[in-house]
Amino acid sequence: MRIIIIGAGQVGGTLAHGLAFENHDVVLVDKNGSRLQALQAKLDIGVVEGHGSYPDVLREAGADNADMIVGVTDSDEVNMIACQVAYSLFNIPKKIARVRSPHYFIRRELFGKENLPVDVFISPENLVVSYIKDLIDCPGALEVLRFAGGKVKVIDVCPYYGGPIVGHSLSGIRSYLQRKNVDAKISAIYRGQQSFPLHGETVVEMGDEVFFVAAGDDIPVIMKAIHRWEQPCKRIMIVGGGNIGSRLAQTLELDHKVKLVDSSPEVCKRLTERLHKTTVLLGEAADVELLKSENIEQIDMFCALTDDEEANIMSSMLAKRLGARQVMALVKRAAYVDLIDASEIDFALSPQQITSGAILKHIRKGDVVNVHSLRRGTAEAIEIIVHGDKDTSLIVDRKLSEIRLPKGSTIGAIVREDNVIIPQGDTVIQANDHLVIFVADKRYISDLEKIFQVGVTYV
């Protein structure tokens, strides 16, 4: 697939890296020539220096025969106009735009083939807010991923010494959960940096990172059964009153006690008018006296969400040392994410990884509904709809044990109509099933896509 990416920032660079790794024909467009050169030196991609919405720049990028354009610059207007030019002059089939301002979203009549022809909107701020809320609602999980509208969730946990899953086999753990009247499947185990092969006798060890798949409503029971009890996150402190911080406060303030800190008097004044139950504080997040006076030791989750990632890291470390139970920092650079010590910062949020997953679902072959990019983009969790029949599909009307999935891939759950099925070897896949699949190594994504193609000729 030939894909033009407008914007070589953190999101564009991360997306280009992932797509080039999958052997797509990628051309990256940006006004910053040095940034393009740095990315081209590391990736097998084409680059064009110039304004991403100019017709001649898009033509130079190969818009005449492109399959998709993705506008992810910091300017909503550039992203949308690039999609307009791609449609009007080059008839590019798929057009995706990163749109941050809510002022555009409330006027949906602006969009469509007769107006602004944007097929897919990506709002990093909304995606990050939803991601944070799921973490707050599931204390103890390292990651929470939603599929099928929340009917299925994937949780990432680290087992603790003396807990009920350390030293036990996968089949034993599943039996243990079934005795608790819930069912779940371990879809991946990471030991160190490598995924560990799964079978019924695989034993979970201390230090493992374990991914469970279960019905969304069963997650609280499963967390209580497999993880040491942690009190709910009710007291939240947010640093940064920008798009992410303000939207998170607005989302949480009805059910949580929220404090929001920002250093700008103008921002604080605006937030005081917009937020109804949030306590808005003027000050610096690194002000020890401010944190102590606001009882930082009673805060369940400290969220540093400013545009300054160094400030986010430092303020999170300070809050943790002053007694905050858990802390998270918004970090844009992958190198920083890798350096962060989990003992100091519980969650390092990568907006570009969260955003790239939302874009990838429109690039994957087959009827893909959801994609979550995991472990710095090396793994994925995918929701895909099965089509065809036994004569045209390698999947339909076959038992799970008969399906030869790529290495490291696991079908963790099936959503059939409104029912969630945690499959076993004799479970039969049916047409229109939604499958939630964990792919431990995304190098095998193309092999997985082939399995789901309809009309395969059998040998």
C-alpha positions in Angstrom: 0.0 0.0 0.0 1.3 3.5 -0.9 0.7 5.8 2.0 1.5 9.5 2.3 2.0 10.8 5.8 1.8 14.6 6.3 3.7 15.6 9.4 7.0 14.2 10.6 6.5 14.9 14.3 6.2 12.3 17.0 3.0 10.7 15.7 4.0 10.8 12.0 7.5 9.5 12.8 6.1 6.6 14.9 3.6 5.7 12.2 6.2 5.8 9.4 8.4 3.5 11.4 5.7 1.0 11.9 4.4 1.0 8.3 7.9 0.8 6.8 8.6 -2.2 9.1 5.6 -3.8 7.4 7.0 -3.0 4.0 4.4 -0.4 3.0 5.5 2.2 0.5 5.6 5.3 2.8 6.3 8.9 1.8 6.7 11.4 4.6 6.0 15.1 4.0 7.1 17.9 6.3 8.5 21.5 6.2 11.4 20.5 8.4 14.1 19.1 6.1 16.5 18.1 8.9 13.8 16.1 10.6 13.0 14.3 7.4 16.7 13.5 6.8 17.0 12.1 10.3 14.1 9.8 9.8 15.1 8.7 6.3 18.5 7.7 7.6 16.8 5.2 9.9 13.9 4.1 7.8 13.3 2.8 4.3 10.9 5.6 3.3 10.6 8.4 0.8 10.6 12.0 2.0 9.4 15.3 0.5 10.2 18.7 2.0 7.3 21.1 1.7 3.9 22.2 2.9 1.7 19.1 3.2 -1.5 20.7 1.8 0.1 22.1 -1.4 -1.0 20.3 -4.6 2.5 20.3 -6.1 4.0 18.9 -2.9 1.5 16.1 -2.8 2.1 15.3 -6.5 5.8 15.1 -5.8 5.0 12.7 -2.9 3.2 10.4 -5.4 -0.4 11.4 -4.7 -1.4 10.4 -8.3 -1.2 6.7 -7.3 -1.5 6.8 -3.5 -3.9 4.6 -1.6 -4.1 6.6 1.6 -3.2 10.0 3.0 -2.7 10.6 6.7 -2.5 14.2 8.0 -0.9 14.3 11.5 0.6 17.7 11.7 0.0 20.0 14.7 -2.4 22.0 12.5 -6.0 20.8 12.2 -6.4 23.1 9.2 -3.4 21.7 7.3 -4.5 18.1 7.9 -8.1 18.8 6.7 -7.0 20.8 3.6 -4.5 18.1 2.7 -7.5 15.6 2.7 -9.5 18.0 0.6 -6.7 18.4 -2.0 -6.1 14.6 -2.0 -9.8 14.1 -2.8 -10.4 16.9 -5.3 -7.2 16.6 -7.3 -5.9 13.1 -6.8 -8.9 11.0 -5.8 -7.0 9.2 -3.0 -9.4 6.6 -1.7 -8.7 6.9 2.1 -8.2 10.2 3.9 -7.4 10.4 7.6 -6.9 13.6 9.6 -5.7 14.3 13.1 -8.2 16.9 14.4 -7.6 18.3 17.9 -10.0 21.2 18.3 -13.5 20.3 19.6 -14.9 23.2 17.7 -14.7 21.2 14.5 -16.2 18.0 16.0 -19.5 19.7 17.1 -20.2 20.7 13.5 -20.4 17.3 11.8 -22.2 18.8 8.8 -18.8 20.3 7.7 -17.6 16.9 6.7 -18.5 14.5 3.9 -17.8 14.3 0.1 -19.8 17.5 -0.6 -17.8 19.5 2.0 -14.6 18.4 3.7 -13.9 14.8 2.5 -12.2 13.4 5.6 -13.0 9.7 6.0 -11.5 9.2 9.5 -10.9 11.7 12.4 -8.2 11.0 14.9 -8.2 12.9 18.2 -5.1 12.0 20.2 -6.4 14.0 23.2 -9.6 11.9 23.3 -7.7 8.7 22.9 -5.3 9.5 25.7 -8.1 10.6 28.0 -10.0 7.3 27.5 -6.8 5.4 28.0 -6.1 7.1 31.3 -9.6 6.7 32.5 -9.5 3.0 31.9 -6.3 2.8 34.0 -7.8 4.8 36.8 -10.9 2.5 36.8 -8.8 -0.6 37.0 -6.1 -0.1 39.8 -3.3 -2.6 39.6 -3.4 -3.0 35.8 -0.4 -1.8 33.7 -2.6 -1.5 30.6 -6.3 -1.8 29.8 -7.5 -2.2 26.2 -11.1 -2.1 25.0 -12.7 -4.2 22.2 -16.2 -4.6 20.9 -17.4 -1.5 22.6 -16.0 -2.6 25.9 -17.6 -6.1 25.8 -14.0 -7.5 25.9 -11.0 -6.1 27.6 -7.3 -7.0 27.7 -5.5 -6.3 30.9 -1.7 -6.3 31.4 -0.6 -7.2 34.9 2.6 -8.2 36.8 2.0 -11.0 39.3 3.2 -10.6 42.8 5.1 -12.9 45.1 2.8 -15.2 46.9 -0.1 -14.4 44.6 -2.5 -17.0 43.2 -1.0 -17.2 39.7 2.8 -17.3 40.4 4.1 -20.8 40.0 0.8 -22.1 38.4 0.2 -23.3 34.9 -2.1 -21.6 32.5 -4.7 -24.4 32.6 -4.6 -24.2 36.4 -5.1 -20.5 36.4 -8.0 -20.7 34.1 -9.6 -23.4 36.4 -9.0 -21.2 39.4 -10.8 -18.2 37.7 -13.7 -20.5 36.6 -14.2 -21.4 40.3 -14.6 -17.7 40.9 -17.4 -17.8 38.2 -15.5 -15.9 35.6 -13.5 -17.0 32.6 -10.4 -15.5 31.1 -7.5 -16.5 28.9 -3.9 -15.6 29.1 -3.1 -14.4 25.6 0.6 -13.5 26.1 3.4 -13.7 28.6 6.5 -11.6 28.4 9.6 -12.8 30.2 12.2 -10.1 30.1 11.7 -8.5 26.7 10.7 -11.7 24.8 7.3 -13.3 24.5 7.1 -16.7 26.0 5.5 -19.7 24.3 2.1 -20.6 25.6 0.5 -24.0 26.2 -1.6 -25.4 29.0 1.4 -26.4 31.1 3.2 -23.0 30.8 4.0 -21.8 34.3 3.8 -18.1 35.3 6.9 -16.9 37.1 7.8 -13.8 39.2 8.7 -10.9 36.9 6.5 -12.0 34.1 4.2 -9.5 32.3 0.9 -11.3 31.7 -1.9 -10.3 29.3 -5.4 -11.5 30.2 -8.4 -11.4 27.9 -11.9 -11.5 29.4 -15.4 -10.1 29.2 -15.3 -6.4 30.2 -17.7 -6.9 33.1 -15.5 -9.7 34.5 -12.4 -7.6 34.8 -13.0 -6.3 38.3 -13.6 -9.8 39.6 -10.5 -11.1 37.8 -8.3 -8.3 39.1 -9.5 -9.1 42.7 -8.8 -12.8 42.2 -5.3 -12.5 40.6 -3.9 -9.3 42.1 -3.3 -7.9 45.6 -6.2 -5.7 46.6 -5.7 -2.0 45.8 -8.1 0.7 46.9 -10.0 2.5 44.1 -8.5 5.6 42.6 -10.7 8.4 43.9 -8.4 11.3 44.6 -6.8 12.5 41.4 -4.3 15.4 40.8 -3.8 16.6 37.3 -0.9 18.8 36.2 -1.5 20.7 33.0 -4.7 22.4 31.9 -4.3 21.9 28.2 -6.5 19.8 26.0 -5.7 16.5 27.7 -5.6 17.7 31.2 -8.9 19.7 31.0 -10.7 16.9 29.2 -9.6 14.3 31.7 -10.8 16.6 34.6 -14.1 17.0 32.9 -14.4 13.3 32.4 -13.5 12.4 36.0 -14.9 15.2 38.2 -18.4 13.7 38.7 -17.1 10.5 40.2 -13.7 11.5 41.6 -12.2 14.2 43.7 -10.1 16.1 41.2 -7.5 18.8 41.6 -5.9 20.5 38.5 -2.7 22.5 38.7 -1.6 24.9 36.0 1.0 27.7 36.0 -1.0 30.1 33.7 -3.5 32.5 35.4 -5.4 32.7 32.1 -5.7 28.9 31.8 -6.8 28.6 35.4 -9.5 31.3 35.0 -10.9 29.6 31.9 -10.9 26.1 33.6 -12.6 27.5 36.7 -15.5 28.6 34.4 -15.6 25.3 32.5 -15.1 22.8 35.3 -17.8 22.5 37.9 -16.4 20.2 40.7 -12.7 20.3 40.0 -10.5 22.3 42.3 -8.3 24.5 40.0 -4.9 25.6 41.5 -2.5 28.2 40.2 1.1 27.0 40.6 4.0 24.9 39.5 3.9 21.1 39.7 7.5 21.1 41.1 6.5 23.3 44.0 7.1 21.1 47.0 5.1 23.4 49.4 2.1 23.4 47.0 2.1 19.6 46.8 2.4 19.2 50.5 -0.3 21.8 51.2 -2.6 19.9 48.9 -2.0 16.6 50.7 -0.1 14.9 47.9 0.3 11.8 50.2 -3.5 11.3 49.9 -3.5 11.4 46.1 -4.3 8.0 44.5 -3.2 9.0 41.0 -1.0 11.9 40.0 -1.2 12.7 36.3 1.5 15.0 34.7 0.1 15.9 31.3 1.8 19.1 30.2 3.5 19.7 26.9 6.9 19.6 28.6 7.8 15.9 29.0 10.9 16.7 31.1 8.6 18.6 33.6 6.2 15.7 33.5 8.9 13.2 34.4 10.4 15.3 37.2 7.1 16.3 38.8 5.9 12.7 38.7 9.0 11.5 40.5 8.7 14.3 43.0 5.0 13.4 43.7 5.9 9.7 44.1 8.6 10.5 46.6 6.2 12.8 48.5 3.7 10.0 48.9 1.4 9.9 45.9 0.2 6.2 45.5 0.6 6.1 41.7 2.0 8.5 39.2 1.9 8.8 35.4 3.8 11.1 33.0 3.0 12.0 29.4 6.1 11.3 27.5 6.5 11.8 23.7 10.0 10.6 23.0 10.4 6.8 22.9 13.9 7.1 24.3 12.5 8.6 27.5 9.8 6.0 27.8 12.6 3.3 27.7 14.6 5.1 30.4 11.8 5.6 32.9 12.2 3.4 36.0 8.9 1.8 37.0 9.8 2.1 40.6 9.7 5.9 40.3 6.9 6.4 37.6 4.1 3.8 37.4 2.9 4.8 33.9 4.7 6.5 31.0 2.1 7.4 28.5 3.0 7.6 24.8 0.4 9.5 22.9 2.0 8.6 19.5 1.7 4.9 20.3 -1.9 5.2 21.4 -2.7 7.3 18.3 -0.9 5.0 15.8 -3.0 2.1 16.9 -6.2 4.0 16.0 -4.7 4.7 12.6 -3.5 1.2 12.0 -7.0 -0.3 12.0 -7.7 1.6 8.8 -4.5 0.2 7.2 -4.9 -3.5 8.1 -6.3 -5.8 5.5 -9.6 -7.5 6.3 -12.5 -6.2 8.3 -10.5 -4.8 11.3 -12.5 -3.0 13.9 -9.8 -2.2 16.5 -6.0 -2.2 16.8 -4.0 -1.5 19.9 -0.2 -1.1 19.5 1.7 -2.6 22.4 5.2 -2.9 23.8 6.7 0.1 21.9 5.0 -1.0 18.7 6.4 -4.5 18.5 3.1 -6.3 19.3 -0.6 -5.7 18.6 -4.0 -6.6 19.8 -6.5 -6.7 17.0 -10.3 -7.1 16.7 -11.3 -8.5 13.4 -14.6 -9.7 11.9 -14.7 -13.1 10.2 -16.4 -13.4 6.8 -17.1 -16.1 4.3 -18.0 -19.8 4.7 -16.1 -23.1 5.0 -15.4 -23.1 1.2 -14.0 -19.6 1.0 -12.4 -19.1 4.4 -9.6 -20.7 6.4 -11.4 -19.8 9.6 -15.2 -20.2 9.3 -16.8 -23.5 10.6 -13.4 -24.7 11.9 -12.4 -25.6 15.4 -9.8 -23.3 17.1 -7.4 -26.3 17.3 -7.6 -26.6 13.5 -6.6 -23.0 12.8 -2.9 -22.5 12.1 -2.2 -19.0 13.4 1.2 -17.3 13.0 3.8 -17.8 15.6 3.0 -16.0 18.9 -0.6 -15.2 17.9 -3.5 -16.2 20.1 -7.3 -15.9 19.7 -8.2 -14.6 23.2 -12.0 -14.0 22.9 -14.9 -14.2 20.5 -17.8 -11.8 20.5 -20.9 -13.5 18.9 -23.8 -11.2 18.8 -23.9 -9.9 22.4 -22.1 -12.9 23.9 -18.5 -13.1 24.9 -16.9 -16.5 24.4 -13.4 -17.4 25.9 -12.5 -20.1 23.4 -11.0 -23.5 23.9 -9.6 -25.9 21.4 -13.0 -27.3 20.3 -14.7 -23.9 19.9 -15.9 -23.5 16.4 -15.5 -20.1 14.6 -18.6 -18.8 12.8 -19.1 -16.2 10.2 -19.6 -12.6 11.6 -17.7 -13.5 14.8 -15.5 -10.7 16.2 -12.2 -12.2 17.2 -9.8 -10.5 19.6 -6.3 -11.6 18.7 -3.0 -10.9 20.4 0.0 -10.8 18.0 3.2 -11.0 20.0 5.4 -10.2 17.0 4.0 -7.8 14.5 6.3 -9.2 11.8 3.6 -11.8 11.4 0.8 -9.4 10.8 0.8 -10.0 7.0 0.6 -13.8 7.6 -2.4 -13.2 9.9 -4.1 -11.1 7.3 -3.8 -13.8 4.7 -5.6 -16.3 7.0 -8.6 -14.0 7.2 -8.9 -13.3 3.4 -12.1 -14.6 1.8 -11.7 -16.6 -1.4 -8.5 -18.4 -0.6 -7.7 -21.3 -2.9 -6.9 -24.4 -1.0 -4.3 -26.9 -2.0 
